[in-house]
């Protein structure tokens, strides 16, 4: 019987476990960590790990924006464009510094989002910048030539003084001016005026990041089928001609029809850590049933590349006792 090689990537596993106030036990996940063999794939960031899983070597800034655009359009466009993410963010100022406190649209309704989008689109169009809003939560812009510098990735810029996060390259002066114009336009945007009057969080800037061209593809038999809602993973799957399915389909997937290699890239669908871990526990339990029937082998990674390989022989390691996830993932081996 041909086994299916299933890789389960849970980027936020450690943070979800750390967010649980009271002790919870997750038998299937604990089984993998207790009885599986170490199978680490160290990576600088979760996105570097995603590239490694597809067999793509990375040098310099990752082309997150290009892959996001492919994911949101569900197809690859011309490779000649240099893409940048242009994500809505909230800045907060004290007496001496300006911090980026969050990104995304918080509690804005679709009409407010559209108003914010049109405000930003107008500024960029006046500068001759091609703005793409194929997804309601994130945007991309297309450039005819690459930048000579890199923007700080969004996750790193959060919580930083914006002055420290902004690039210092001479060419960056143009983009700083664009950011200032967007911030002025958003300050006067009716949506933000209303939200300011109600004491609600505003969307008062954007953050450029993730610049690059579409990467070269690899032999698409590295991964046959991908279950994911992550835009980078979905973009990689599309350009490498993998079967692509939504994350929630993994729970009802027939992996025997998905080829020899399957990737499940799990990202939280809600803000509740316990709820997410319970969904993940159900999926992991289903995967372990396949392993017990010798139909699959499983590798589970967190976002750092800390991983465990679990096959049918692993279940016989009775001397390896299961521990609560917060103990396992806070230990030096799982840190």
N, C-alpha and C positions, 0 to 999 in steps of 0.2 A: 504494500500500500504506500502510495506517495504521500509524504508528509508536507503540510503547508508550513512555511516559515513565517511566523507572525511576529512583527515588531510593534510593540505598544509604547508610544512616546507620550509621557504625561509631563509637560513642561512645568506646570505649577504644582506638582505633587507635594514638594516640601512645604511650600507656602500654604497649601490647603490644609495639610496635617497640622502645621503650626497654628493655624487660625481656629482650631477646635478647642474650646474652653474646657470641656469635660472629656474624660477618657472614652474613646470609642474603639471597638475592635472590628477589624475587617479581615475575616478569616482567609479569603482567597488571596488578597494582596499580601497578607502576612506570610502565607504559605510560599509565595514566590520569593520573598526576601529571605525567608529562613532556610529554605531547602534548595534554592537555585544557586548556580555557580556565578561567581563574579564575572562580569562581561562589560567592562567599562570602555567607553568611547569618549575620552575627554574632549571637551569643546569649549571655546572661549564664550560662546553664547548659545542659546537654544537654536538660533537660526544657523549658526555654524554646524551644529549637530545635524540639522535637517539636510544641509548640503552633503555632509559626510554619508548620511544614510542613502542618498541617491548616487554616491560615488563620484561627486563633483569636488575637485580641489578648489579652495578659495584663497585668493590673494587680495588684500586690501578690503575696501568697503564692500559689503554684500549688496547686490542689486535688489533690495527688498521692494523698491517701488516698481521696477519692471515686472517682477513676478506678481506683485499685487495687481497690477493692471491686467496681466494675463488672466489671473484668477477671476477678477471681477467681470471681465469680458468673456470668460470661458473659452478663449482662443488666443493664440499668439498673433501679435501684429508685427509690423516691420521691425527688424532688429536694429535699424539705423538710429532709432530714437534713444536718447539718454533720459531716463525717467527719474523723477523725484517724488517722494511722498510729500503731501501738503496737508497735514492733519490738524483738525480744530483742537485748540488747547485753551486753557484758562491760566492767565498770569495774575499773580498777586504781588503787590508792591508794599514794602515797608519804607522806613525813612531813608534807607541806604541801598536796598537791593530789590530786584524783581525776580520772583520765583515762578516756575511753572508748576502748578499744584495738581493739575489733572489734564486729561485729554479725552476726547469724545464729546458727546452731546448731552451727557447727564440726563436731566429730565425734560429736555426740549421735546415738543410735539413735532410731527412732520411738517406742519406749516412754518413753525419757527426755524426748523432746520433748513427748509427751502429758502427762507429769507436770509439766513446767515450765508448760505451757499451762494446766492445771487450777489450778495454784497462783496464777497471775496472774488467771485468770478469777474465782476466788473473791474476791480482793481487790476487783476492779472491780465484781462483782455486789453486794457489800456496800455499795458506794457508789452503787448504782443506775445503773451505767454499762453500756451495751449493748455487749458484746464479741463480735466476729466473727472466727472463725478458719477462713475458707474456703480458705486456702492454708497448707501446713505450714511455710513459711519466713517468713511475715509475717502480721501481724494488723491489724485496724482496729477502731475504736470509733465508735459513732454518737451524736451529741449533738443535742438538740432546738433549740439556739440556738448561734450562732457565738461563738467566743472573741474577746475584745477585744485580743488580742495574738498574736504569732506565735512558734512554737518555731523554734529554729535547725535548718535542714535537716540530716538525718542525716550526709550526706557532709561537711558543714562541721564538725559537732560532733566527728567522729572526730579524736582527737589533742588536742582542746582540754581545758583544765581545765573540768570540768563546771560549776563555779560561774560561769565566764564564759559558758558556752553556755546556761545556763538563763535564761529571760526574767525581767525585773525588775518587770513590771507587777504591781500589787496583786492582781489576779485570779489571778495565777500561783501565789500561795501555796497555794491549794487543790490544784493539780496537783503542786506540790513535795511536799506531804504525801502524796498518792497514790503518788508515786515512792518516798518513804521507806517507806511501808507495803509496797509491792511488794518493795523491796530486803530488808526484814526477813523477809518471807515466803520469799523465794528463798534467803536465807541458811540458813534452817532446813529448806528443801526436801530430802528424802532424796537426790534426784539430786545436788544440789550438795554435800551432806555426803560422799557417796561419791567424787565427783570431787575434792573438796578433799583427801581422804585419799590419793588416788592421784596428787596433784600435777597434775591436769588442769585445763584452763580451765573456769571456771564461767559459766553464764548468770545474772548477778546483778542485772539491772535491765532496764527497757525504755526506749525513747526515743520520746516523742510528737513528731510533726512532720507536715508536709504537710497542714495543715488547710484545709478549704474545702467549698463546695457543688459539685455537678456543674456544669460549665460549660455555657453554651448551645451548641447545635449549629450547624454551618454547612451550606451546601449540600453534600450528600455526594458530589457529583461532583468535589470537590477532589482526593480520592484514591479510587480504585475498589477496590483490593485491598491489604491489608496483610499482610506476613509478619513476625511478631514474637513474642517471648516477653516483651518488656518490658511491665510492667503499665500504665504510663502510656500507651504507644502503643496497647496493646490496648484500654484503656478508651476512648481517643479514637476508635478505630476502631468500637467498639460503639455509642457514642452518636451517631456520625455515619453509621451504617448502611453501613459499608464491609464488603466481604467480608474475613473474617479467617482467617488460616492460621498454623500454627506456623512458627517460624523455619526448622526443618530441611526444610520443604517447598519452600523457595526453590530448593534445589539440583535439584529435579526438577519445578519448576513449569513450566506451559505458559502463559507470560506473554501469549500472543496471545489467551487466553481470560479474562484478568484485567482487561480494560478498557483505557482509554487511559492511566491513571496508576497506578503501583504503587510502594508504599513497602516497602523491606526494612530493618527496624531490627535490626541485628546486635548481640547481646550475647554475651559469652563463655560457652561451655557448660562450660569446664574451666579449670583454673588454669595451664595450660601455654601460654605465649604463642606458641611456634613452632607448636604443633599448631593453635591457633586461626587463626593467620595462614595456615597451609597450607589449612585449610578455606575461609577467606575468599578465598584466591588461586584455588582451584578455581571458586568461585562467580563471582568477577570474570572469570575466563577465559570462562565460559559466557555471561556478559552481553556481553562484548566480541564474541563470535561473533554474537550477535543484532545488535549495532551494525554489524558488518562486512556483514551481510546486509541492512542498512537496515531492520531490523524494530524497532529500539529506539534510544533515546538515553539516556545514563546521566549522572546527577549523583552524585558520591561526596562525602559530608560526614564530617568527624570531629566530635567532640562540641562543639567550639567554634564550629562553623559554617563552618570553612575547607573550601572545596569546589572541585571540578573538574568541569566539564561536558565530556563526551566524546561526540562523534557521529562519523558515518562520515568526515567530512572531516578529523577530527583525526589519523587514522592516516597521512595523507600528509605530516605535518610532520616530515620526516626530519631536519631540522636541530636538533630538540629531542631531546637525548640523555637516555636513561634513567639515573637514579641510584638508588642503594640507598635504601630508605625511611628509614633512620635519618638520612641526609644531607638528604633532602627535608623531613622533618617536624621537624628541628631547626633549619632555616634560618629567618630572620626571616619569610619569607612563609608558612611553614607552622607557625610557633610559635604 
